[in-house]
Amino acid sequence: MTRLDVGTIRNIAVIAHSGAGKTSLSEAILFNAGAIDRMGSVEAGNTVTDSEPEEISRKISISSAVAFCDWKESHLNIIDTPGFINFIEDARGCLRVSDGAIVIVSAISGVKAETEKIWKYACEFEVPRIVFVNKMDKETADFYQALSELERSFDSEAVPLQIPMGSGENFKGIIDLVTMKAYVYKDGKAEEAEIPSDLKPNAEEYNKKLIEKIAEAEDSLLEKYLEGGELSTEEIIKGIKEASLTRRFIPVTCGSATMNIGIQNLMDAAVMCLPSPEEMTRIVPVRGINTKDGKEHQRKPDQAEPLTAYVFKTVADPFAGKVSVFRVYSGVFKADANVLNANTGTKEHIGQVFYLQGKKHVPVQSLGPGEIAAVVKLKDTNVGDTLCEEHHPLVLPKAKFADPIISYAIAPKSKGDEEKVSTGLHRILEEDPTLKFSRDDESREMILSGMGQVHLEIALEKLKRKFGVEVMMKTPKIAYRETIKAHSKAQGKYKKQSGGRGQYGDCSIEIEPLVRGKGYEFVDKIVGGVIPRQYIPAVEKGIIETMHEGVIAGYPMVDVKVSLFDGSYHSVDSSEMAFKIAGSMALKKAVQDAKPVLLEPVMSIEVVTPDEALGSVIGDLNSRRGKVQGVEPQAGSNQKILALVPMAEMLTYANQLHSITSGRGLYSMEFSHYEEVPAHIAQKIVAERQKQKEEEHEK
């Protein structure tokens, strides 16, 4: 296969909130380009880009998928991205390698919070984009309302390239404002027609607005326009592309993906408005760090340049192994070759290379700049790694993903399957950078963390399907801590006689609270040898072990200063073990008189909510013992709430926020500090822990 001309390539991410029609649009694009011979549907579960069983059963995209087609003189790589809030970070990784994006706005529901979030990701990578107002065939569809809402939400001027002919069941086609021609659709096929007389004034008004926006960008065009001259079609097209690349305004198209209305016009607009890899490099140069000299180097989308390819996605396949999906930025990527992973410094052998058409693999021998493809069984290569020539090592910047916001403890249903769970999850983690898996040293639980409950449920469904192991999911234990609020003194004396040599250790300590976050401090105040030097570390060891185990509820103790000031010993019976036990006994006694309390982790959270739900969200946070720190207005009709909330109150927050805001609310959180647990709640926690200990003892 001949390598593609980089100027003909368009790497396009399809982005929007869940349910806007991304997968349906991707399917329609492939069908119109002749890449598939019939359009599948999300409902039937037979689309090219939604092929995972979990996607088909839930009727949502949970992972990005790549497909390709040729349209007229261009080669389109289409990346269908997830829009469901739990999986939205995947879209961020895809935008990292995209040169343009089609943003879908529903003509029924308008712009949702997820779309606003993904729009920010596109801004982060400076990706040019056009908007497709979808579902014009549905009842209550309103193109002009959607137009107004996207301007308000994205704080950008929206300029239609097309307007609809009717809406709902009367939607029959579009009017192209560049050529000023109507396209009437019947059974998915377009016929060119004159603009109906009742729609002509509206079309002329929007055509005038389009030309004015183009003329404003260039003095010669503005002069020509003001003098009454008409801009040529070539000048209009050039002006639209320039505005799209510089993001001066948002080009807007419309149609219906499922009815295949307006899709060919959208494809033409995408080729016209969105850049090739060559053009994108002029907007955002490709730069990385050379690992040999530590300096920044630039790469051009040229076959003569050294090879540089970026891995943006992996798929764990139990049969084929790990599938690594990458984009070539420079040079030539060949099958059956050796490359260097610049991030790890390890060499990788490239076996077969193939284009992706959803799950279908199309073999290819070599790739040029701008192309997207996949390779299997790379040993040490993960998402965000750069593959390059050994003598030209270059590390490209990685996409940064949000930290997990929810954690659950997991346990295998069958005893002895712990190793299978760990192995399988690590494979799944390779394909999803937003999942985290760890073991809690305190609770000895396996902890799975992700972006929401659905995210974790689907990960475990994959674990069962791909690796044959089932697990139970339960709420994890909160990492409470114990501390004290007052000074106290106590003696720990361990004396044991059992015939022959006995055990004797005696120490007196004073404890006092430290400033929150200081941890632990041990002070040796022994004078006169009342405790020999060799036994003092044993006393401290007993104290530290007891602090780790906790005194009042079995949680680690923090922020305590311990001073060892007195004691006694026996020349024969004293030992390190005796003094270790004495230190433990002294601490347990001292804590009882030092006003012990429980501490709980408090999270700093940011919640973005629509204006109309602001009061309800704040009320809910207050009910969770939250302390609102401030409210900041956001783009569009949204507000950002800053608050501090105990972690124990946030375990089920994702579902509640979704309910309160009708799916439009978003939140993130990170650990802030530890704070004292209210007495009535602390009593319940202590009682529960005591009950657990009794049950464990009975077993």
HELIX and SHEET records of a PDB file:
HELIX    1   1 VAL A    6  THR A    8  5                                   3    
HELIX    2   2 LYS A   22  ASN A   32  1                                  11    
HELIX    3   3 PRO A   53  ARG A   58  1                                   6    
HELIX    4   4 ILE A   85  PHE A   87  5                                   3    
HELIX    5   5 GLU A   89  LEU A   95  1                                   7    
HELIX    6   6 ALA A  113  GLU A  124  1                                  12    
HELIX    7   7 PHE A  143  PHE A  154  1                                  12    
HELIX    8   8 GLY A  168  ASN A  170  5                                   3    
HELIX    9   9 LYS A  200  ALA A  215  1                                  16    
HELIX   10  10 ASP A  219  LEU A  226  1                                   8    
HELIX   11  11 THR A  233  LEU A  245  1                                  13    
HELIX   12  12 ILE A  263  CYS A  273  1                                  11    
HELIX   13  13 PRO A  277  ILE A  283  1                                   7    
HELIX   14  14 GLU A  418  GLU A  431  1                                  14    
HELIX   15  15 GLN A  453  PHE A  467  1                                  15    
HELIX   16  16 ARG A  533  TYR A  535  5                                   3    
HELIX   17  17 ILE A  536  GLU A  549  1                                  14    
HELIX   18  18 GLU A  576  GLN A  592  1                                  17    
HELIX   19  19 ASP A  611  ALA A  613  5                                   3    
HELIX   20  20 LEU A  614  SER A  623  1                                  10    
HELIX   21  21 MET A  647  GLU A  649  5                                   3    
HELIX   22  22 TYR A  653  ILE A  660  1                                   8    
HELIX   23  23 ALA A  679  GLU A  698  1                                  20    
SHEET    1   A 7 ALA A  65  TRP A  71  0                                        
SHEET    2   A 7 SER A  74  ASP A  80 -1                                        
SHEET    3   A 7 ILE A   9  ILE A  15  1                                        
SHEET    4   A 7 GLY A 100  SER A 106  1                                        
SHEET    5   A 7 ARG A 129  ASN A 134  1                                        
SHEET    6   A 7 ILE A 250  CYS A 254  1                                        
SHEET    7   A 7 ALA A 158  PRO A 160  1                                        
SHEET    1   B 4 GLN A 162  MET A 165  0                                        
SHEET    2   B 4 GLY A 173  ASP A 176 -1                                        
SHEET    3   B 4 LYS A 181  LYS A 186 -1                                        
SHEET    4   B 4 LYS A 189  ALA A 193 -1                                        
SHEET    1   C 3 GLU A 296  ARG A 299  0                                        
SHEET    2   C 3 VAL A 286  ASN A 290 -1                                        
SHEET    3   C 3 LEU A 394  VAL A 395 -1                                        
SHEET    1   D 8 THR A 346  ILE A 350  0                                        
SHEET    2   D 8 ALA A 337  ASN A 341 -1                                        
SHEET    3   D 8 THR A 386  CYS A 388 -1                                        
SHEET    4   D 8 THR A 308  ASP A 317 -1                                        
SHEET    5   D 8 GLY A 321  SER A 330 -1                                        
SHEET    6   D 8 ILE A 372  VAL A 376 -1                                        
SHEET    7   D 8 VAL A 353  GLN A 357 -1                                        
SHEET    8   D 8 LYS A 360  VAL A 364 -1                                        
SHEET    1   E 2 PHE A 333  LYS A 334  0                                        
SHEET    2   E 2 SER A 366  LEU A 367 -1                                        
SHEET    1   F 4 LYS A 436  ARG A 439  0                                        
SHEET    2   F 4 MET A 446  GLY A 450 -1                                        
SHEET    3   F 4 ILE A 406  PRO A 412 -1                                        
SHEET    4   F 4 VAL A 471  LYS A 474 -1                                        
SHEET    1   G 4 ARG A 481  ILE A 484  0                                        
SHEET    2   G 4 PRO A 596  PRO A 610 -1                                        
SHEET    3   G 4 ASN A 638  PRO A 646 -1                                        
SHEET    4   G 4 LYS A 627  GLN A 634 -1                                        
SHEET    1   H 3 ARG A 481  ILE A 484  0                                        
SHEET    2   H 3 PRO A 596  PRO A 610 -1                                        
SHEET    3   H 3 LEU A 666  GLU A 676 -1                                        
SHEET    1   I 4 SER A 488  LYS A 496  0                                        
SHEET    2   I 4 GLN A 503  PRO A 513 -1                                        
SHEET    3   I 4 VAL A 560  SER A 568 -1                                        
SHEET    4   I 4 TYR A 520  ASP A 524  1                                        
END                                                                             
